């Protein structure tokens, strides 16, 4: 049965009046004040209420406070047990969630209820709605300008063990045998005792962790043979091939091995692939099949973040920066594929930027042109493999249509031709032969007393972008991209996003998205506290103390000046 409290009606009597003005001021200046004043009223509790009956069953916990508790748990990176304690006894939580009664019905939640609410929100993606309403509300309240944004990714680790190749085989086989014993006991008993003991006995299993480097290829081949034999043994079984653990074994075999057929005996044999041939989207741990592998950062996931930024102060104070986009991906995904979905996502929310700062991977020519079609200017360095050369296409001057107008020495071409998307620019050979750059210039001698250079539209666009990167205007704009690194650090320090307590794509998305929404609240609280501090008049005692300090300073420095003059006169004499 639904239990939803009306959080929009104003109280006739303040339920937190007992706190006193000083503690109340502390609450209003903290995240609890922002949450109480702006967040709890807009939480999409209706989406959560759809999964409960309106008139049947026991009353639920108050759903607004439960949805808020999920957000606060990830704000402070708490376990379920600590969340129960904070929900029960912490005044800040009571103030933020509008818990006005001290009864167990209102101020207590059991760990099972937290698990159930989190399961519903994770399964149905309610965390996205929370992130959207929190960001939209804060942008409206604090008049955040979303015309300037920056995007970057951060690598995160789920709660899984990092395994080597032998460990992946062993863990997958062990997981399958455990489930086989539980659900198909007769088939499990038919397996050889040696095979069962090898993967299920702790003494035998620990031996895989002590394999010498010289024996690794032999051990890897042995576990690969065991994996293949189990797959073939139950391949035609009615029920076992549909088991998730059996499918994991098939996946490992496909990703890590090659099945060959002997031409003489016509028998199948397994050959393990070389390390370089194993794909980056291969299984990293059977406990977390969704995780990927990045050759630069390792196993796990990556999160794409975009946030607003400002280049100048507004009304004499810095502007609030809000995270506008969050997307969780396996670690093997490329940043180049994240830019256009980000632009589409923020456009749907009415937060599309005019300019976006990004790294080189985001700023490929294809992304740059497609973003331009959406009226978004991507400011990102180009990948330049010729930056160490003495003279390149970047040194030439181009007209608006992409044709070369002047060479690096200021010479105009004698002929310009264009066929479809390709340019051919001709220069006089007599002029080029006397050029000091002739040995390094991309213009090459041709027929009929002319030298020429050929390039396509893409090369022209990249050359013009590289020339723009050398200007002070680009450097002045792009220097603000580094600020997104501070956001990654703040997310890790305040919310613990880089090392999560969960695994699996849905759970990781739930945690990362709520942590980003929580950081928006923390930033808004710090921003409002700074605004209130600037507006708040100084107390009489504090103002009088400052005046006395100033009088003492003037008196001290006055005497010090007289002493210095007298000393100088003595030295001169």
C-alpha positions in Angstrom: 0.0 0.0 0.0 1.3 3.4 -1.0 2.7 5.8 1.6 3.5 9.1 0.1 3.7 12.3 2.2 2.7 15.7 0.8 5.9 17.7 0.8 4.6 20.8 -0.9 2.1 22.0 1.8 3.7 24.5 4.1 3.7 23.7 7.9 1.7 25.9 10.2 4.3 25.3 12.9 8.0 24.8 12.1 8.8 21.1 13.1 12.6 22.0 13.4 12.2 25.1 15.5 13.8 23.3 18.4 17.2 23.5 16.7 17.8 27.2 17.4 19.0 29.8 15.0 22.7 28.8 14.8 22.1 25.1 14.1 19.3 26.0 11.7 21.7 28.3 9.8 24.2 25.5 9.5 21.5 23.3 8.0 20.4 25.9 5.5 24.0 26.5 4.4 24.6 22.7 3.9 23.5 20.2 1.3 20.5 19.5 3.6 19.1 23.0 3.0 19.4 22.7 -0.8 17.8 19.2 -0.7 14.9 20.4 1.5 14.2 23.6 -0.3 14.5 22.5 -3.9 15.1 18.7 -4.5 12.6 16.7 -2.4 9.6 18.4 -4.0 10.7 17.4 -7.6 11.8 13.8 -7.0 9.9 11.6 -9.5 8.2 9.6 -6.8 5.3 8.8 -9.1 7.6 6.5 -11.2 8.4 4.6 -8.1 4.8 4.4 -6.9 3.8 2.6 -10.1 5.5 -0.5 -8.7 3.3 -0.7 -5.6 -0.4 -1.2 -5.1 -2.5 1.8 -4.0 -4.8 -0.2 -1.7 -3.3 -3.7 -1.1 -0.5 -5.0 1.1 1.3 -3.4 4.1 2.1 0.3 3.9 5.4 1.1 2.3 8.0 3.3 3.7 7.4 6.9 2.9 8.5 6.8 -0.8 9.8 10.4 -1.1 12.2 9.9 1.8 13.2 6.5 0.5 14.1 7.8 -3.0 15.9 10.7 -1.3 17.8 8.2 0.9 19.1 6.4 -2.2 20.5 9.8 -3.4 22.0 10.6 0.0 23.6 7.2 0.3 25.6 7.7 -2.9 26.3 11.3 -2.0 28.2 10.1 1.1 29.3 6.7 -0.3 27.7 4.7 2.5 27.0 1.0 3.0 23.4 -0.1 3.6 24.0 -0.5 7.3 25.4 3.0 7.7 22.6 4.3 5.6 20.1 2.8 8.1 21.9 4.5 11.0 22.0 7.9 9.2 18.4 7.7 8.3 17.4 6.9 11.9 19.5 9.3 13.8 21.1 12.0 11.6 19.3 15.4 12.0 20.7 16.6 8.6 19.0 13.6 6.9 15.7 14.3 8.8 15.8 17.9 7.8 16.6 17.1 4.1 14.0 14.3 3.8 11.4 16.2 5.9 11.2 13.5 8.6 9.3 15.3 11.3 8.3 12.4 13.6 10.6 10.3 15.9 8.5 7.2 15.6 9.9 4.1 14.0 7.3 4.3 11.2 8.8 7.6 10.0 12.5 7.6 11.2 13.5 4.0 10.6 14.2 1.9 7.5 15.5 -1.7 7.5 18.3 -2.9 5.1 15.8 -5.1 3.2 13.7 -2.0 2.3 16.8 -0.2 1.0 17.7 -3.3 -1.1 14.1 -3.5 -2.5 13.9 0.2 -3.4 17.4 0.1 -5.0 16.4 -3.1 -7.0 13.3 -1.4 -8.4 15.1 1.8 -9.3 18.0 -0.1 -10.9 15.8 -2.5 -12.9 13.6 0.3 -14.3 16.2 3.0 -14.8 14.6 5.5 -12.4 18.0 7.0 -11.6 18.0 8.8 -15.0 14.8 10.6 -14.1 16.4 11.7 -10.7 19.5 13.0 -12.4 17.4 15.0 -14.9 15.0 16.6 -12.4 17.9 17.5 -10.0 19.9 19.1 -12.8 16.9 21.0 -14.3 15.8 22.3 -11.0 19.3 23.6 -10.0 19.8 25.2 -13.4 16.5 27.0 -13.0 17.1 28.1 -9.4 20.6 29.4 -9.9 20.2 30.6 -13.5 23.0 28.4 -14.9 24.3 29.2 -18.3 24.6 26.0 -20.4 26.0 27.6 -23.6 29.6 26.5 -22.6 30.2 22.9 -21.6 33.1 20.4 -21.5 33.2 16.7 -21.8 35.6 14.0 -20.6 35.5 10.4 -19.3 36.8 8.7 -16.2 37.7 5.1 -15.6 35.9 3.3 -12.7 36.3 -0.1 -11.1 33.3 -2.3 -10.1 33.4 -4.7 -7.2 35.1 -7.5 -9.0 38.5 -9.3 -8.8 41.0 -8.6 -11.5 41.9 -11.9 -13.1 44.5 -13.1 -15.5 43.8 -15.4 -18.4 44.1 -18.6 -16.3 42.0 -17.0 -13.5 39.2 -16.3 -16.1 39.1 -19.9 -17.2 39.2 -21.3 -13.7 36.5 -18.9 -12.3 34.2 -19.6 -15.2 34.5 -23.4 -14.9 34.1 -23.2 -11.1 31.0 -21.1 -11.5 29.5 -23.6 -13.9 30.3 -26.6 -11.8 28.8 -25.0 -8.7 25.5 -24.3 -10.5 25.6 -27.7 -12.2 25.8 -29.4 -8.8 22.9 -27.3 -7.5 20.5 -27.8 -10.4 21.6 -31.1 -12.1 23.1 -33.3 -9.4 23.1 -36.5 -11.5 25.0 -34.9 -14.4 27.4 -33.4 -11.9 28.1 -36.8 -10.3 28.9 -38.4 -13.7 31.9 -36.1 -14.1 35.3 -37.4 -13.2 36.3 -36.9 -9.6 39.6 -35.4 -10.6 37.9 -32.7 -12.7 35.5 -31.8 -9.9 38.3 -31.6 -7.2 40.5 -29.5 -9.5 38.0 -26.6 -9.5 35.9 -27.1 -6.4 38.4 -28.1 -3.7 40.1 -25.1 -2.1 43.5 -26.9 -1.9 43.5 -27.6 -5.7 42.0 -24.2 -6.6 44.8 -22.3 -4.8 47.4 -24.1 -6.9 46.3 -22.1 -9.9 47.4 -18.9 -8.1 50.9 -20.3 -7.7 51.7 -21.2 -11.3 55.2 -20.3 -12.3 55.6 -18.1 -15.4 57.4 -20.9 -17.2 54.5 -23.2 -16.6 51.7 -20.7 -17.5 51.3 -21.8 -21.2 50.9 -25.5 -20.1 48.4 -24.6 -17.4 46.5 -22.3 -19.7 46.2 -25.1 -22.3 45.0 -27.5 -19.6 42.2 -25.3 -18.4 41.2 -24.5 -22.0 40.9 -28.3 -22.7 38.8 -28.7 -19.6 36.5 -25.9 -20.7 36.1 -27.3 -24.2 35.3 -30.8 -22.9 32.6 -29.5 -20.6 31.0 -27.5 -23.4 31.0 -30.5 -25.8 29.8 -32.9 -23.1 26.6 -30.9 -22.5 26.1 -29.3 -25.9 23.2 -31.5 -26.8 21.6 -31.5 -23.3 18.0 -30.3 -23.1 18.4 -27.8 -20.2 22.1 -27.2 -19.4 23.0 -25.1 -22.5 20.4 -22.6 -21.5 22.2 -21.9 -18.1 23.9 -18.5 -17.9 27.1 -20.1 -16.6 27.2 -22.5 -19.6 26.8 -19.5 -21.9 29.8 -17.8 -20.1 31.9 -20.8 -20.9 30.9 -20.7 -24.6 31.8 -17.0 -24.6 35.3 -17.6 -23.0 36.0 -20.3 -25.6 35.1 -18.0 -28.4 37.1 -15.1 -27.1 40.2 -16.9 -25.8 40.6 -20.0 -28.0 40.5 -21.3 -31.6 39.0 -24.7 -32.2 40.9 -26.6 -34.9 40.1 -29.8 -36.7 42.9 -32.4 -37.3 43.0 -33.3 -40.9 44.2 -36.9 -40.3 42.1 -38.0 -37.3 39.3 -35.4 -37.9 39.3 -34.6 -34.2 38.8 -31.2 -32.7 41.4 -29.6 -30.5 41.7 -26.2 -28.7 44.5 -23.7 -29.3 44.6 -20.7 -27.0 45.0 -17.3 -28.7 48.0 -15.0 -28.2 47.4 -12.2 -25.7 47.3 -9.6 -28.5 44.5 -11.5 -30.3 42.1 -11.5 -27.4 39.5 -8.7 -28.0 39.1 -5.9 -25.5 35.4 -6.6 -25.0 36.2 -10.1 -23.8 35.0 -11.5 -20.5 37.1 -10.0 -17.6 35.4 -11.8 -14.8 32.3 -14.2 -14.8 31.0 -12.2 -11.8 30.8 -9.1 -14.0 30.2 -10.0 -17.6 29.5 -6.4 -18.7 33.0 -5.0 -17.8 35.4 -4.3 -20.6 39.2 -3.8 -20.9 41.1 -0.6 -21.8 44.7 -1.0 -22.8 45.4 2.4 -21.2 43.5 2.2 -18.0 42.7 -1.5 -17.4 39.5 -3.5 -16.6 36.2 -2.0 -15.6 33.9 0.7 -16.9 34.2 4.3 -18.0 31.8 7.2 -17.4 31.3 10.1 -19.8 30.7 13.3 -17.9 29.7 16.7 -19.3 29.4 19.9 -17.2 28.9 23.6 -17.7 31.7 26.1 -17.1 32.0 29.9 -17.3 34.9 32.1 -18.5 34.0 35.2 -16.4 32.3 36.0 -13.2 28.7 37.0 -12.9 27.8 39.9 -10.5 31.3 39.7 -9.0 31.2 35.9 -8.1 31.9 32.7 -10.0 29.0 30.9 -11.6 27.7 27.5 -10.6 28.9 24.5 -12.6 26.4 21.7 -13.1 26.9 18.2 -14.6 24.6 18.0 -17.5 25.3 14.5 -18.9 26.2 11.1 -17.5 26.7 7.9 -19.6 28.3 4.6 -18.4 30.1 2.4 -20.9 32.4 -0.6 -20.7 36.0 0.3 -20.6 36.7 -0.8 -24.1 34.4 1.8 -25.7 36.1 4.7 -27.5 35.5 8.3 -26.5 35.0 9.1 -30.2 31.6 7.4 -30.1 30.4 9.4 -27.1 30.2 12.9 -28.5 27.1 12.8 -30.7 24.9 10.9 -28.2 25.9 13.5 -25.6 24.8 16.4 -27.8 21.4 14.6 -28.6 20.8 13.9 -24.9 21.4 17.4 -23.7 19.4 18.8 -26.6 16.4 16.8 -25.5 16.6 18.5 -22.1 17.0 21.9 -23.5 20.7 22.2 -22.4 22.5 22.0 -25.8 25.7 24.0 -25.7 27.0 26.5 -28.2 30.6 25.5 -27.6 32.0 22.2 -26.1 35.6 21.6 -25.0 36.9 18.0 -25.5 40.0 15.9 -25.9 41.5 14.8 -29.2 39.5 11.6 -29.4 36.2 13.5 -29.3 37.3 16.0 -31.9 37.7 13.9 -35.0 36.7 15.4 -38.3 33.5 13.4 -38.6 32.4 14.4 -35.1 33.4 18.0 -35.7 31.3 18.3 -38.9 28.3 16.5 -37.5 28.3 18.6 -34.4 28.5 21.7 -36.6 25.3 20.5 -38.3 23.7 20.6 -34.8 25.0 24.1 -34.3 27.6 23.0 -31.7 31.2 24.2 -32.0 33.6 21.5 -30.8 36.9 22.9 -29.6 39.4 20.0 -29.4 42.9 19.5 -30.7 43.3 17.4 -33.8 45.5 14.4 -34.1 48.6 15.6 -35.9 51.2 13.0 -36.9 53.2 15.5 -38.9 53.7 18.2 -36.3 57.5 17.5 -36.3 57.9 18.1 -40.0 59.4 21.4 -41.2 56.6 22.2 -43.7 53.1 20.7 -43.9 49.7 21.6 -45.3 48.9 23.4 -42.1 51.4 26.2 -43.1 49.4 27.1 -46.1 46.6 29.7 -46.2 43.2 28.6 -47.3 40.2 30.4 -48.8 36.6 29.9 -47.5 35.9 27.1 -50.0 39.0 25.0 -48.9 41.3 25.9 -51.7 44.9 27.1 -51.0 45.2 30.9 -51.5 48.9 31.3 -50.5 51.8 29.1 -49.8 54.0 29.5 -46.6 56.2 31.9 -48.5 53.3 34.1 -49.6 53.1 32.9 -53.2 49.7 32.5 -54.9 49.0 29.4 -57.0 48.8 29.7 -60.8 45.9 27.3 -61.1 43.2 25.9 -58.8 41.1 22.9 -59.9 38.5 20.9 -58.0 37.0 17.5 -58.8 34.3 16.4 -56.5 35.9 16.5 -53.0 39.5 16.7 -54.2 41.7 19.8 -54.9 44.7 20.1 -57.2 46.7 23.3 -56.6 49.4 24.2 -59.1 52.4 26.6 -58.5 55.1 27.8 -60.9 58.1 25.4 -60.9 60.5 28.3 -61.4 59.2 30.0 -58.2 59.2 26.7 -56.2 62.8 25.8 -57.2 64.1 28.9 -55.6 62.1 28.5 -52.4 64.0 27.8 -49.2 61.4 25.2 -48.2 61.5 23.2 -51.4 63.2 20.2 -49.9 60.5 19.9 -47.2 57.4 21.3 -48.9 54.5 19.0 -49.8 54.3 20.7 -53.2 56.0 18.4 -55.7 57.3 19.0 -59.3 55.0 18.1 -62.1 54.8 18.3 -65.9 54.6 21.4 -68.1 56.7 23.7 -65.9 54.4 23.4 -62.8 54.4 22.0 -59.4 51.3 20.8 -57.7 49.8 19.5 -54.4 46.7 17.4 -54.1 44.4 17.0 -51.0 40.8 16.4 -50.2 38.2 18.5 -48.2 38.9 16.6 -45.0 42.7 17.3 -45.2 41.9 21.0 -45.8 39.6 21.2 -42.8 42.1 19.5 -40.5 44.9 21.8 -41.8 42.8 24.9 -41.0 41.9 23.6 -37.6 45.6 22.9 -36.8 46.5 26.4 -37.9 43.8 27.7 -35.6 45.2 25.7 -32.7 48.4 27.8 -32.9 46.5 31.0 -32.2 46.2 32.7 -28.8 42.4 32.6 -29.2 42.3 28.8 -29.3 44.7 28.5 -26.3 42.6 31.0 -24.3 39.4 29.0 -24.9 40.9 25.5 -24.5 42.6 26.2 -21.2 39.2 25.8 -19.5 39.0 22.2 -20.5 41.4 21.2 -17.7 38.7 22.1 -15.2 36.8 18.9 -15.9 39.7 17.0 -14.3 38.8 18.7 -11.0 35.3 17.4 -11.4 36.6 13.8 -11.7 38.7 14.3 -8.6 35.8 15.8 -6.7 33.5 12.9 -7.7 36.1 10.5 -6.4 36.9 12.3 -3.1 33.3 13.2 -2.2 31.3 10.2 -3.6 33.9 7.4 -4.2 32.9 6.9 -7.8 36.2 5.3 -9.0 35.7 2.2 -6.7 32.1 1.1 -6.5 30.6 -1.6 -4.2 28.5 -3.0 -7.0 29.1 -4.8 -10.3 27.1 -5.2 -13.5 26.1 -2.5 -16.0 22.7 -1.7 -14.4 24.1 -1.4 -10.9 27.1 0.6 -12.0 24.9 3.0 -14.0 22.6 3.4 -11.0 25.5 4.3 -8.7 27.4 6.6 -11.1 24.3 8.5 -12.1 23.1 9.2 -8.6 26.7 10.2 -7.5 26.7 12.8 -10.3 23.3 14.1 -9.2 24.6 14.2 -5.6 27.7 16.2 -6.7 25.4 18.8 -8.3 23.6 19.2 -5.0 26.9 19.6 -3.1 28.1 22.2 -5.6 24.8 24.1 -5.3 25.1 24.1 -1.5 28.6 25.5 -1.6 27.6 28.1 -4.1 24.6 29.2 -2.1 26.6 29.3 1.1 29.1 31.6 -0.6 26.3 33.9 -1.8 24.7 34.0 1.6 28.0 34.8 3.3 28.6 37.7 0.9 25.1 39.1 1.7 25.2 38.4 5.4 26.1 41.6 7.5 28.9 41.3 10.0 28.0 41.0 13.6 28.6 44.0 15.9 31.3 42.2 17.9 33.1 41.0 14.8 33.0 44.4 13.2 34.3 46.1 16.4 37.1 43.5 16.7 38.2 44.3 13.1 38.3 48.0 13.9 40.5 47.4 16.9 42.9 45.3 14.9 43.1 48.0 12.3 43.9 50.6 15.0 46.6 48.5 16.5 48.1 47.9 13.1 48.2 51.6 12.3 49.7 52.4 15.8 52.4 49.7 15.5 53.5 50.6 11.9 53.5 54.3 12.9 56.0 53.7 15.7 58.0 51.3 13.5 58.4 54.0 10.8 59.6 56.5 13.4 62.1 54.0 14.7 63.4 53.3 11.2 64.0 57.0 10.4 65.9 57.5 13.7 68.1 54.5 13.0 69.0 55.7 9.5 69.9 59.1 10.9 72.3 57.5 13.5 73.9 55.4 10.8 74.4 58.4 8.5 76.0 60.4 11.3 
